Amino acid sequence: MGHYGLLGALLALLTVLPLAWKWQLGMLRVGLTILLLCLLAAVVVSTPALSWAMTDVEKAGLEWLLVIIAAFGLLAYRFYRDPERTPPARSGVIVSPADGRVIYVRRSENGVLPFSTKNGHHYKLSELTKTSLRSQEAVVVGISMSFLDVHVNRTPCSGRVSFRKHFHGLFGSLRRPEMIFENERATTVIENDGYQVAVVQIASRLVRQIAVFLREGQDVALGQRMGVIRLGSQVDVVLPMRENLIIAVRPGDHVRAGESIIAMLNSGLNDSKNCSQQQI
């Protein structure tokens, strides 16, 4: 590959790895991908049609440019894809509304409003005071999304949209705890047979845009597309506590929107509380 290849690879790694760390993309995964792209770019640069009239510095610069273009092309592909998903063919399940990693599972008790957490600070979901969730014990499941995850969100259960609220917010970094809910967010509540499930979508600090596809009063199916977060950061699910509620995930689990079961309502205990109406 020559000295230019090593120099181009070093320049590419120095450019991309800080962004990978900042955007939480996984340093090892990104580093290996960049090295592979460097090898491919070095082959292109070494072709006689390009190499005969170029210095090593120019070759390294061209390799760097090709790698950066390819890397951001891959990132754009990962970000904008919208694959089809197959919801579980069983009753009484609640699926993840987002792709990502579960960062916490907690209970909200004693009449305290459900809240989300960022960097150790708690933030009450004040919009839920307009729903029955204001006084019920609940479980909050937080799901963190990276740039590499699918950013299309899906309904966690079937039912009817009973509440939807969009907060345009103020510009700020989600890494600053006091700014988390000054960023744009949208809260959607889906109700089925009196059981309400709330989904809180939180936009990132870079592009504050949440597109919600649902409206109040609309009937939805399990795993239906409900919206998309541009460069999304986090999605929380609020589930009212029931004796028959079984949480199926724990912090660290990776989940897929519309497919991964995050909770189950045991029909053997209470059929009337099933959130999903699909049958096996």
Secondary structure as a PSIPRED ss2 file (coil, helix, strand):
# PSIPRED VFORMAT (PSIPRED V4.0)

   1 M C   1.000  0.000  0.000
   2 G H   0.000  1.000  0.000
   3 H H   0.000  1.000  0.000
   4 Y H   0.000  1.000  0.000
   5 G H   0.000  1.000  0.000
   6 L H   0.000  1.000  0.000
   7 L H   0.000  1.000  0.000
   8 G H   0.000  1.000  0.000
   9 A H   0.000  1.000  0.000
  10 L H   0.000  1.000  0.000
  11 L H   0.000  1.000  0.000
  12 A H   0.000  1.000  0.000
  13 L H   0.000  1.000  0.000
  14 L H   0.000  1.000  0.000
  15 T H   0.000  1.000  0.000
  16 V H   0.000  1.000  0.000
  17 L H   0.000  1.000  0.000
  18 P H   0.000  1.000  0.000
  19 L H   0.000  1.000  0.000
  20 A H   0.000  1.000  0.000
  21 W H   0.000  1.000  0.000
  22 K H   0.000  1.000  0.000
  23 W C   1.000  0.000  0.000
  24 Q C   1.000  0.000  0.000
  25 L C   1.000  0.000  0.000
  26 G C   1.000  0.000  0.000
  27 M H   0.000  1.000  0.000
  28 L H   0.000  1.000  0.000
  29 R H   0.000  1.000  0.000
  30 V H   0.000  1.000  0.000
  31 G H   0.000  1.000  0.000
  32 L H   0.000  1.000  0.000
  33 T H   0.000  1.000  0.000
  34 I H   0.000  1.000  0.000
  35 L H   0.000  1.000  0.000
  36 L H   0.000  1.000  0.000
  37 L H   0.000  1.000  0.000
  38 C H   0.000  1.000  0.000
  39 L H   0.000  1.000  0.000
  40 L H   0.000  1.000  0.000
  41 A H   0.000  1.000  0.000
  42 A H   0.000  1.000  0.000
  43 V H   0.000  1.000  0.000
  44 V H   0.000  1.000  0.000
  45 V H   0.000  1.000  0.000
  46 S C   1.000  0.000  0.000
  47 T C   1.000  0.000  0.000
  48 P H   0.000  1.000  0.000
  49 A H   0.000  1.000  0.000
  50 L H   0.000  1.000  0.000
  51 S H   0.000  1.000  0.000
  52 W C   1.000  0.000  0.000
  53 A C   1.000  0.000  0.000
  54 M C   1.000  0.000  0.000
  55 T C   1.000  0.000  0.000
  56 D H   0.000  1.000  0.000
  57 V H   0.000  1.000  0.000
  58 E H   0.000  1.000  0.000
  59 K H   0.000  1.000  0.000
  60 A H   0.000  1.000  0.000
  61 G H   0.000  1.000  0.000
  62 L H   0.000  1.000  0.000
  63 E H   0.000  1.000  0.000
  64 W H   0.000  1.000  0.000
  65 L H   0.000  1.000  0.000
  66 L H   0.000  1.000  0.000
  67 V H   0.000  1.000  0.000
  68 I H   0.000  1.000  0.000
  69 I H   0.000  1.000  0.000
  70 A H   0.000  1.000  0.000
  71 A H   0.000  1.000  0.000
  72 F H   0.000  1.000  0.000
  73 G H   0.000  1.000  0.000
  74 L H   0.000  1.000  0.000
  75 L H   0.000  1.000  0.000
  76 A H   0.000  1.000  0.000
  77 Y H   0.000  1.000  0.000
  78 R H   0.000  1.000  0.000
  79 F H   0.000  1.000  0.000
  80 Y H   0.000  1.000  0.000
  81 R C   1.000  0.000  0.000
  82 D C   1.000  0.000  0.000
  83 P C   1.000  0.000  0.000
  84 E C   1.000  0.000  0.000
  85 R C   1.000  0.000  0.000
  86 T C   1.000  0.000  0.000
  87 P C   1.000  0.000  0.000
  88 P C   1.000  0.000  0.000
  89 A C   1.000  0.000  0.000
  90 R C   1.000  0.000  0.000
  91 S C   1.000  0.000  0.000
  92 G C   1.000  0.000  0.000
  93 V E   0.000  0.000  1.000
  94 I E   0.000  0.000  1.000
  95 V E   0.000  0.000  1.000
  96 S C   1.000  0.000  0.000
  97 P C   1.000  0.000  0.000
  98 A C   1.000  0.000  0.000
  99 D C   1.000  0.000  0.000
 100 G E   0.000  0.000  1.000
 101 R E   0.000  0.000  1.000
 102 V E   0.000  0.000  1.000
 103 I E   0.000  0.000  1.000
 104 Y E   0.000  0.000  1.000
 105 V E   0.000  0.000  1.000
 106 R E   0.000  0.000  1.000
 107 R E   0.000  0.000  1.000
 108 S E   0.000  0.000  1.000
 109 E C   1.000  0.000  0.000
 110 N C   1.000  0.000  0.000
 111 G C   1.000  0.000  0.000
 112 V C   1.000  0.000  0.000
 113 L C   1.000  0.000  0.000
 114 P C   1.000  0.000  0.000
 115 F E   0.000  0.000  1.000
 116 S E   0.000  0.000  1.000
 117 T E   0.000  0.000  1.000
 118 K E   0.000  0.000  1.000
 119 N C   1.000  0.000  0.000
 120 G C   1.000  0.000  0.000
 121 H E   0.000  0.000  1.000
 122 H E   0.000  0.000  1.000
 123 Y E   0.000  0.000  1.000
 124 K E   0.000  0.000  1.000
 125 L C   1.000  0.000  0.000
 126 S H   0.000  1.000  0.000
 127 E H   0.000  1.000  0.000
 128 L H   0.000  1.000  0.000
 129 T H   0.000  1.000  0.000
 130 K H   0.000  1.000  0.000
 131 T C   1.000  0.000  0.000
 132 S H   0.000  1.000  0.000
 133 L H   0.000  1.000  0.000
 134 R H   0.000  1.000  0.000
 135 S C   1.000  0.000  0.000
 136 Q C   1.000  0.000  0.000
 137 E C   1.000  0.000  0.000
 138 A E   0.000  0.000  1.000
 139 V E   0.000  0.000  1.000
 140 V E   0.000  0.000  1.000
 141 V E   0.000  0.000  1.000
 142 G E   0.000  0.000  1.000
 143 I E   0.000  0.000  1.000
 144 S E   0.000  0.000  1.000
 145 M C   1.000  0.000  0.000
 146 S C   1.000  0.000  0.000
 147 F C   1.000  0.000  0.000
 148 L C   1.000  0.000  0.000
 149 D C   1.000  0.000  0.000
 150 V C   1.000  0.000  0.000
 151 H C   1.000  0.000  0.000
 152 V E   0.000  0.000  1.000
 153 N E   0.000  0.000  1.000
 154 R E   0.000  0.000  1.000
 155 T C   1.000  0.000  0.000
 156 P C   1.000  0.000  0.000
 157 C C   1.000  0.000  0.000
 158 S C   1.000  0.000  0.000
 159 G E   0.000  0.000  1.000
 160 R E   0.000  0.000  1.000
 161 V E   0.000  0.000  1.000
 162 S E   0.000  0.000  1.000
 163 F E   0.000  0.000  1.000
 164 R E   0.000  0.000  1.000
 165 K E   0.000  0.000  1.000
 166 H E   0.000  0.000  1.000
 167 F E   0.000  0.000  1.000
 168 H C   1.000  0.000  0.000
 169 G C   1.000  0.000  0.000
 170 L C   1.000  0.000  0.000
 171 F C   1.000  0.000  0.000
 172 G C   1.000  0.000  0.000
 173 S C   1.000  0.000  0.000
 174 L C   1.000  0.000  0.000
 175 R C   1.000  0.000  0.000
 176 R C   1.000  0.000  0.000
 177 P H   0.000  1.000  0.000
 178 E H   0.000  1.000  0.000
 179 M H   0.000  1.000  0.000
 180 I H   0.000  1.000  0.000
 181 F H   0.000  1.000  0.000
 182 E H   0.000  1.000  0.000
 183 N C   1.000  0.000  0.000
 184 E C   1.000  0.000  0.000
 185 R E   0.000  0.000  1.000
 186 A E   0.000  0.000  1.000
 187 T E   0.000  0.000  1.000
 188 T E   0.000  0.000  1.000
 189 V E   0.000  0.000  1.000
 190 I E   0.000  0.000  1.000
 191 E E   0.000  0.000  1.000
 192 N E   0.000  0.000  1.000
 193 D C   1.000  0.000  0.000
 194 G C   1.000  0.000  0.000
 195 Y E   0.000  0.000  1.000
 196 Q E   0.000  0.000  1.000
 197 V E   0.000  0.000  1.000
 198 A E   0.000  0.000  1.000
 199 V E   0.000  0.000  1.000
 200 V E   0.000  0.000  1.000
 201 Q E   0.000  0.000  1.000
 202 I E   0.000  0.000  1.000
 203 A C   1.000  0.000  0.000
 204 S C   1.000  0.000  0.000
 205 R C   1.000  0.000  0.000
 206 L C   1.000  0.000  0.000
 207 V C   1.000  0.000  0.000
 208 R C   1.000  0.000  0.000
 209 Q C   1.000  0.000  0.000
 210 I E   0.000  0.000  1.000
 211 A E   0.000  0.000  1.000
 212 V E   0.000  0.000  1.000
 213 F C   1.000  0.000  0.000
 214 L C   1.000  0.000  0.000
 215 R C   1.000  0.000  0.000
 216 E C   1.000  0.000  0.000
 217 G C   1.000  0.000  0.000
 218 Q C   1.000  0.000  0.000
 219 D E   0.000  0.000  1.000
 220 V E   0.000  0.000  1.000
 221 A C   1.000  0.000  0.000
 222 L C   1.000  0.000  0.000
 223 G C   1.000  0.000  0.000
 224 Q C   1.000  0.000  0.000
 225 R E   0.000  0.000  1.000
 226 M E   0.000  0.000  1.000
 227 G E   0.000  0.000  1.000
 228 V E   0.000  0.000  1.000
 229 I E   0.000  0.000  1.000
 230 R C   1.000  0.000  0.000
 231 L C   1.000  0.000  0.000
 232 G C   1.000  0.000  0.000
 233 S C   1.000  0.000  0.000
 234 Q E   0.000  0.000  1.000
 235 V E   0.000  0.000  1.000
 236 D E   0.000  0.000  1.000
 237 V E   0.000  0.000  1.000
 238 V E   0.000  0.000  1.000
 239 L E   0.000  0.000  1.000
 240 P E   0.000  0.000  1.000
 241 M C   1.000  0.000  0.000
 242 R C   1.000  0.000  0.000
 243 E C   1.000  0.000  0.000
 244 N C   1.000  0.000  0.000
 245 L E   0.000  0.000  1.000
 246 I E   0.000  0.000  1.000
 247 I E   0.000  0.000  1.000
 248 A C   1.000  0.000  0.000
 249 V C   1.000  0.000  0.000
 250 R C   1.000  0.000  0.000
 251 P C   1.000  0.000  0.000
 252 G C   1.000  0.000  0.000
 253 D C   1.000  0.000  0.000
 254 H E   0.000  0.000  1.000
 255 V E   0.000  0.000  1.000
 256 R C   1.000  0.000  0.000
 257 A C   1.000  0.000  0.000
 258 G C   1.000  0.000  0.000
 259 E C   1.000  0.000  0.000
 260 S C   1.000  0.000  0.000
 261 I E   0.000  0.000  1.000
 262 I E   0.000  0.000  1.000
 263 A E   0.000  0.000  1.000
 264 M E   0.000  0.000  1.000
 265 L E   0.000  0.000  1.000
 266 N C   1.000  0.000  0.000
 267 S C   1.000  0.000  0.000
 268 G C   1.000  0.000  0.000
 269 L C   1.000  0.000  0.000
 270 N C   1.000  0.000  0.000
 271 D H   0.000  1.000  0.000
 272 S H   0.000  1.000  0.000
 273 K H   0.000  1.000  0.000
 274 N C   1.000  0.000  0.000
 275 C C   1.000  0.000  0.000
 276 S C   1.000  0.000  0.000
 277 Q C   1.000  0.000  0.000
 278 Q C   1.000  0.000  0.000
 279 Q C   1.000  0.000  0.000
 280 I C   1.000  0.000  0.000
